[in-house]
């Protein structure tokens, strides 16, 4: 089984558009959206959800109002200022903990003299198993201000591989998150290959260097494609030169094409419509040499 992870050093380079097109071009593959902080692959592939699962990670403190004596110790020891007070009509002070500010450290739970603070697991989001016109898809949605997106990414990837084995599919196509943080590391760990989608700008060049260093650190074969290359051919040449120096494969270039937006509006991948850039994407797909095991 192969894992192709499509990543980028920054957001907005066209990573998801490329991943969606690969999902259409591939045969017998499982699609996996690991950009859990801002998932959008479902907007193109329109998945039909077959299974929904809760994702819990860490804990959050919750004060039981009936048992609270208003001693203020929890407020004094909380370094995150998560404990707030509210004066009731009867003159009593009501203590509560803001779930967004609470970091789940448990200090208030430990020091509460009345043991009036519960410490349940925190619901951080949900992950889904769906069916699309391109095959099975595993995706997720992280909750507002929730954390541990790296752990959720690992859960999504693990389920995608399990699904691929169950259905005897030889390829998992992963739409990874941008950047080089924990979610990206969780996305690429153990991958067969990464495709880095970049753009011919100064920021695109800088962030590409960071992602290439990440792939090299984890000893993952890297390929690079420059999206909208024709808006700055000189910068494209410079970026490709640096990628070659870093040992990456130049998978190809994608021209600027306004039809990409038209495809997104129709909830389609670019390769599902008539567009000049389709030829470029198919060429990149062929250069990655994944079809032999599809």
Secondary structure, 3 states (H helix, E strand, C coil): CEEEEEEECCCCCCHHHHHHHHHHHCCCEEEEECCCCCCCCHHHHCCEEEEEEEEEEEEEEEECCCCCCCCCHHHHHCCCCCEEEEECCCCCEEEEECCCCCCCCCHHHHHCCCCCEEEEEEEEEEEEEEEECCEEEEEEEECCCCCCHHHHHHHHHHHHHHHHHHCCCCEEEEEEEECCCHHHHHHHCCCCEEEEEEECCHHHHHHHHHHHHHHHHCCCCEEEEEECHHHCHHHHHHHHHHHHHCCCEEEEEECCCCHHHHHHHCCCCHHHCCCCHHHHHHHHHHHCCCHHHC
